[in-house]
Amino acid sequence: MASRPPTGSVTIEDVAREAGVSRAAVSKVIRNAYGVSPAMKARVTEAIEKLGYRPSVSARGMRGATFTVGFEIPELSNPFFPKLLEGATAALSDSPYQLIIAPADPAHAEGYRAIQALVDRKVDGVIAVSPMVDPAWLDALAATVPVVMIGRHDRLSAYDTVVSDDAAGAHLVMRHLLDLGHRDIVHLTPESGLAGVGSGVPQAIRLAAYREAMQEAGLGDRIRTVRAPNGEPEARRVALQLLAEPDRPTAVFASHDEPALGVLHAVADAGLTPAEVSVAGYDDIQIAAHPGISLTTVDQHGEAMGRLAAELLLERIAGRSETRHEVVRPDLVVRTSTRPPRPRGGAARLRAVGRT
C-alpha cells in the first residue's frame, strides 16, 4: 500500500486519478456545484479524504474562489455574538466553505475596516454585524461581493438582511412588566447614535417600542429613558445613580443583557430586591439563565439568525440575485428578576413628568 503523500503535495489531478474522474468533475465537487450526482460526490470525497488533499487558497483566489466566508463582529467581548457564530458554523459544516472571523478594531468600531480587510483577502462572501456602517457603502460593497447583514432593518438594500423582530420582542417585555403591575418603567439604552429613533438599528427599534407601549398604556407622562455606554460596569454606575433618586423606577428594561446585568448588580448594591426593582434584558445570553442571576430577557434565537445568514450567503454565492430580508420571531423568557412591584405606601411621590 502506497504511503499517503504529505498534506499540500497532493494535486487536483491526483484526486481525479484516484477517483477515476476528470479534473473538472473534482472541481465541481469541491465547489459544491449544481448537477453533481451523489455517487460522483461520494467517489471524489473518498479520494480527497484518502489522499489528504487540501486545495491551494492562493490558487483558488486567483481563479475567483477561495471557499472562505468572512464574518465581521463589532467586538469579541459581547456574549451574544458566539451564538451567531455557532449558527453560521453549523450551516457551513457540510459545505466546502471555511469561516474567517474578523472583530472590529476598537479604534474603528463602526466596522468599515474589518469588513474591508475580509474583502481584501478575497473571501467569497461577507456576513457582518455593523449597525453604524452606511447603507450606501454596503450597497456598493454588495455589488462586488455577496453580503448578508445581521441586525440591520434595511429594507431598501442590495444586500440580504437577517433580523430579530425587535419591535415584537420589546413589546413582549413591556406587556410582561405592565401585566405585573409596573407603571414606573425606565428604558436603558446606549448613549451613542445607535439609539436614535428612526435609525433602523435594533436598539432604536426597541426604544421606539418601549415608548409606544407606555403611550398605549396611558403612561406617556412616565416615559423615562436613561442612556449608558454599552457594557456591564458602565450600566451599573448609571443604574446606581438612577436608584438613588427619590423617584426611582419599579422596573428597568435594558436594551441588552449586558447592561441588564449591570443594573442587577446596582440593585444588589443598593440593598434592593427584584420585588422593589425588577430588571429585564434582551438577548438571552448564557449567563442569564444562571440561578444566581435568573434574568428575564428576550431570546432572539442567535443561533437561528447566524445559521440563516450563512444559508442566505451560500445562496448568493451560488448565483441568487434577488434580495432577501428575513425576520426571526423572538420569545420572552420569564425568570425571577421580574416580579410584581411592592406597594410603597405613603403619600404619592413627586415624579419628573415626561422626563427623557
C-alpha positions, 0 to 999 in steps of 0.5 A: 500500500502506497504511503499517503503523500504529505498534506499540500503535495497532493494535486487536483489531478491526483484526486481525479486519478484516484477517483477515476474522474476528470479534473473538472468533475473534482472541481465541481465537487469541491465547489459544491456545484449544481448537477453533481450526482451523489455517487460522483460526490461520494467517489471524489470525497473518498479520494480527497479524504484518502489522499489528504488533499487540501486545495491551494487558497492562493490558487483558488483566489486567483481563479475567483474562489477561495471557499472562505466566508468572512464574518465581521463582529463589532467586538469579541467581548459581547456574549451574544455574538458566539451564538451567531457564530455557532449558527453560521458554523453549523450551516457551513459544516457540510459545505466546502466553505471555511469561516474567517472571523474578523472583530472590529478594531476598537479604534474603528468600531463602526466596522468599515475596516474589518469588513474591508480587510475580509474583502481584501483577502478575497473571501467569497462572501461577507456576513457582518454585524455593523449597525453604524456602517452606511447603507450606501457603502454596503450597497456598493460593497454588495455589488462586488461581493455577496453580503448578508447583514445581521441586525440591520432593518434595511429594507431598501438594500442590495444586500440580504438582511437577517433580523430579530423582530425587535419591535415584537420582542420589546413589546413582549417585555413591556406587556410582561412588566405592565401585566405585573403591575409596573407603571414606573418603567425606565428604558436603558439604552446606549448613549451613542447614535445607535439609539436614535429613533428612526435609525433602523438599528435594533436598539432604536427599534426597541426604544421606539417600542418601549415608548409606544407601549407606555403611550398605549398604556396611558403612561406617556407622562412616565416615559423615562429613558436613561442612556449608558455606554454599552457594557456591564460596569458602565450600566451599573454606575448609571443604574446606581445613580438612577436608584438613588433618586427619590423617584426611582423606577419599579422596573428597568428594561435594558436594551441588552443583557449586558447592561441588564446585568449591570443594573442587577448588580446596582440593585444588589448594591443598593440593598434592593430586591427584584420585588422593589426593582425588577430588571429585564434584558434582551438577548438571552445570553448564557449567563442569564439563565444562571440561578444566581442571576435568573434574568428575564430577557428576550431570546432572539434565537442567535443561533437561528439568525447566524445559521440563516445568514450563512444559508442566505450567503451560500445562496448568493454565492451560488448565483441568487440575485434577488434580495432577501430580508428575513425576520426571526420571531423572538420569545420572552423568557420569564425568570425571577428578576421580574416580579410584581412591584411592592406597594410603597405606601405613603403619600404619592411621590413627586415624579419628573413628568415626561422626563427623557 
